[in-house]
Amino acid sequence: MKVFDRPGPANTDAVIDVVKSAASSYDYIVVASITGDSAVRVAERIKDKRIICVTCPQDMCWEVDRMGTGPFADVPELKEIRDQWAEQGLKRVEMNVTPENRARLEQLGVPVVRGTIPFFGPSFSIRLHLNQVTSLDMIAKTLELISTGTLVCLECVLMCVDAGVMPEGQKVIALAGTERGLDTAWVIRGSASANLFHPEKGSRFVELLAKPGVSLQPAIDIEYLR
């Protein structure tokens, strides 16, 4: 297992190196990628595997004026991105795969999965609009104790099975990061989200390939505008 000194996109190439070494045993590589950058980098470096890009639901955005704390303040590369947006006078930045990356992913044969995030959809609205914490929030925050990417890796695998681009019961490599880039890689046995806790068919964390030594914990009241 590779352990990084800190979280963030600076670890992206090292994560891909780790995954490339382990990829021979697996058919699928699932990549969390908001803009498509990370998915393109993985697909260009790792061949003969089924790469799947998982991105955010439509109309999610970063609210630049509220990014003075958390990962975009604590991780140097993310702070640089936030400062660039502020200098450009941007108030909201959509979480979308760019047209250029979408075209490149299509050339590389990489499907893009976009749907409801299992631990973020209705539970987010309950937390934000009804001021209640749900059991899904507790699961999510527990997984984030390992790394932010650990939660996202599981969510992405569930989304892929639910979308029908990957079979249930398959052991796959899942990659994710802290807001941007990659810093976490897991081998996960996938399942449909409805079977997450099934005693035989449920999802399982099989092997941790890479993670930040200490994860950043996003605030429970974090807001992504819709």
Salt bridges, closest charged atoms under 4 A:
ASP13 OD1 - ARG41 NH2 2.64
ASP13 OD1 - ARG45 NH1 3.92
ASP17 OD1 - ARG45 NH2 2.25
GLU44 OE2 - ARG104 NE 2.96
GLU63 OE1 - ARG66 NE 3.22
ASP65 OD2 - LYS91 NZ 3.47
GLU77 OE2 - ARG6 NH2 2.65
ASP83 OD2 - LYS79 NZ 2.99
ASP83 OD1 - ARG82 NH2 3.04
ASP137 OD1 - ARG127 NH1 2.44
GLU144 OE1 - LYS141 NZ 2.85
GLU200 OE1 - HIS198 ND1 3.73
GLU223 OE1 - ARG66 NH1 2.78
